[in-house]
Amino acid sequence: MNGLNTVLIVLGLFLAGGVYSFQKQKMPKSVIVLLALGSAMCLAAGILRIQGLWA
């Protein structure tokens, strides 16, 4: 596991926390959706890199 994997997973979790926070603050749905997509992409990329399925 290298540093990029860790950064991607931490960023994904940070964005997931942002989604939760923005939802509680009743922010616009478009912002919440963008954060959720970013979070999912970061987490997926980090996990795929750990598994060796993505360079």
N, C-alpha and C positions, 0 to 999 in steps of 0.2 A: 504494500500500500504506500503510495507516494503522496506528496503534498497536495497535488491537484485533486486527487480523490477526496481528501479531507476537506479541502476548500469547497468543492462542489456540494458535498453533503451538508456541511455547516451552512453554506449559503442557502441551500434548499430548505433546511430547517428554519433558518432566520426568516425566509420569505413565507413559510407556512405560518409562523408566528404573526407575521404582518397581516396575513389573510384573516386570521382569527381576530386580531386587534381591529382591523378596518371593518370587519363585519359587525363587531360590537359597537363601533362608532357610527354605524349606518352610513358608511361611505358609498359612493356610486358603485353600482354593480360592475361597471366596466373596469374599474380599478381593481376590484376584488378578483375578477376573472383573470386579468393580466397577471396579478401576483400569484394566483393559484397555478396558472400555466407555467410561469417562471419557476416556481417551486418544484412542480412536478418534473420539469425538464432537468433541473439541476440534480434532484435526487436520482432520477433515472440514469443520468449520465455518470454520476458518481458510483452508483451500484454496478452499472455495466462495466465501468473501468476496473472496479475491484474484481469482478468475475472474469475479466480478461476478454470480454466480448466486444470491447470497443477500445481502439488504440488510444 
